[in-house]
Amino acid sequence: MDRSAFYLSIFLILRGELPPSKLGLDNDVDCDITKINASEIRKDLDQVTRSLLSKALAQFYENYGFEAEERPDNLVTMVAFMAQLARIESEESLKGQLRFLNTHLLPTLKYAVEICPSLRQIYEILAEDAKTLKLILVGNVRR
């Protein structure tokens, strides 16, 4: 499965349109994902930074030609962005994916798991994906 299809599958699982078993996940997501917004749950950021997070995410998206239809800081929107970004086959896209995963998506998921434990497997899979991306990029640098 290519990276874009992988993230599209995660997106569809979060929206309840694809059974988690299609990605080998054990359980359904049993919470209202539409209410998981980074600006509200990221405890690692101070209040001022959280208040600017939606704007920063919208700018990140714009830099890669993505326009959010929903809240830019919503978990589903963030995964949709990754699916779009992964469609671009370039080293720059891979760098953007890794930066987005480490800076925004994984920290958001880390705190989302506290609210919705059924997201743990998705968090773990995406954390592994970040490690894989890093290895890919290190391999590209050495060539």
C-alpha positions as CSV (number, residue, x, y, z in Angstrom):
1,M,0.0,0.0,0.0
2,D,1.4,3.4,-0.9
3,R,1.7,6.2,1.7
4,S,-1.2,8.2,0.3
5,A,-3.6,5.1,0.4
6,F,-2.4,4.3,3.9
7,Y,-3.3,7.8,5.2
8,L,-6.5,7.8,3.2
9,S,-7.4,4.5,5.0
10,I,-6.7,6.1,8.4
11,F,-8.8,9.1,7.4
12,L,-11.7,6.8,6.4
13,I,-11.4,4.8,9.6
14,L,-11.5,8.0,11.7
15,R,-14.7,9.0,9.8
16,G,-16.2,5.6,10.3
17,E,-16.3,4.8,6.6
18,L,-13.8,1.9,6.7
19,P,-13.6,-0.9,9.2
20,P,-10.3,-0.7,11.2
21,S,-9.7,-4.4,10.4
22,K,-8.8,-3.3,6.8
23,L,-5.6,-1.9,8.2
24,G,-5.1,-4.7,10.7
25,L,-6.4,-2.7,13.7
26,D,-8.2,-4.5,16.5
27,N,-10.9,-2.0,17.5
28,D,-13.2,0.7,16.3
29,V,-12.7,4.3,17.2
30,D,-15.3,4.8,19.8
31,C,-15.3,8.5,20.3
32,D,-16.4,11.6,18.5
33,I,-13.4,12.4,16.4
34,T,-15.0,15.7,15.1
35,K,-14.4,17.1,18.6
36,I,-10.6,16.3,18.7
37,N,-8.9,19.6,17.9
38,A,-5.2,20.2,18.5
39,S,-5.8,23.7,19.8
40,E,-8.0,22.4,22.6
41,I,-6.0,19.3,23.7
42,R,-2.3,20.0,23.2
43,K,-1.1,20.3,26.8
44,D,2.5,20.7,25.6
45,L,1.7,24.1,24.2
46,D,0.9,27.3,26.2
47,Q,-2.4,29.0,25.8
48,V,-1.2,31.7,23.4
49,T,0.5,29.1,21.1
50,R,-2.7,26.9,21.2
51,S,-4.7,30.0,20.1
52,L,-2.5,30.4,17.1
53,L,-2.4,26.7,16.2
54,S,-5.3,26.7,13.7
55,K,-3.7,29.6,11.8
56,A,-0.3,27.9,11.8
57,L,-1.8,24.7,10.5
58,A,-3.7,26.4,7.8
59,Q,-0.5,28.1,6.6
60,F,1.3,24.7,6.7
61,Y,-1.4,23.3,4.5
62,E,-1.4,26.3,2.1
63,N,2.4,25.9,1.7
64,Y,1.6,22.5,0.1
65,G,-1.5,23.5,-1.8
66,F,-4.0,22.0,0.6
67,E,-7.1,23.8,1.7
68,A,-8.9,22.5,4.8
69,E,-12.6,22.1,4.5
70,E,-13.0,21.7,8.2
71,R,-11.1,23.1,11.2
72,P,-7.4,23.0,10.3
73,D,-6.5,21.7,13.8
74,N,-9.1,18.8,13.7
75,L,-7.5,15.4,13.8
76,V,-9.5,14.2,10.7
77,T,-8.3,17.3,8.8
78,M,-4.7,16.6,9.8
79,V,-4.9,13.1,8.5
80,A,-6.5,14.2,5.3
81,F,-3.6,16.6,4.8
82,M,-1.1,13.8,5.3
83,A,-3.0,11.7,2.6
84,Q,-2.8,14.6,0.2
85,L,0.9,15.3,1.0
86,A,1.8,11.7,0.6
87,R,0.5,11.8,-3.0
88,I,3.5,14.0,-3.9
89,E,6.5,11.9,-4.7
90,S,9.4,14.0,-3.8
91,E,12.0,14.4,-1.1
92,E,10.5,17.7,-0.2
93,S,7.2,16.0,0.4
94,L,8.8,13.4,2.5
95,K,10.5,16.1,4.6
96,G,7.1,17.9,5.0
97,Q,5.4,14.7,6.0
98,L,8.0,14.0,8.7
99,R,7.9,17.5,10.0
100,F,4.1,17.5,10.1
101,L,4.0,14.1,11.8
102,N,6.5,15.1,14.5
103,T,5.3,18.7,15.0
104,H,1.6,18.4,14.7
105,L,0.0,15.0,14.1
106,L,1.8,12.8,16.6
107,P,1.6,15.3,19.5
108,T,-2.1,15.8,18.8
109,L,-2.7,12.0,18.8
110,K,-0.7,11.6,22.0
111,Y,-3.1,13.8,23.8
112,A,-6.1,12.5,21.9
113,V,-5.4,9.0,23.2
114,E,-6.0,10.3,26.7
115,I,-9.5,11.3,25.7
116,C,-10.1,8.4,23.4
117,P,-8.0,5.3,24.2
118,S,-9.2,3.5,21.1
119,L,-6.8,5.8,19.1
120,R,-3.8,4.2,20.6
121,Q,-3.2,1.8,17.8
122,I,-3.4,4.6,15.2
123,Y,-0.9,6.6,17.3
124,E,1.5,3.7,17.4
125,I,1.2,3.0,13.7
126,L,1.9,6.7,12.8
127,A,4.8,6.8,15.3
128,E,6.3,3.9,13.4
129,D,5.6,5.6,10.1
130,A,7.6,8.6,11.3
131,K,10.5,6.4,12.1
132,T,10.3,4.8,8.6
133,L,10.1,8.3,7.0
134,K,13.2,9.3,8.9
135,L,15.1,6.2,7.7
136,I,14.0,6.9,4.1
137,L,15.2,10.4,4.3
138,V,18.5,9.4,5.8
139,G,18.9,6.9,3.0
140,N,18.2,9.7,0.4
141,V,20.7,12.0,1.9
142,R,23.5,9.4,1.8
143,R,22.9,8.7,-1.9
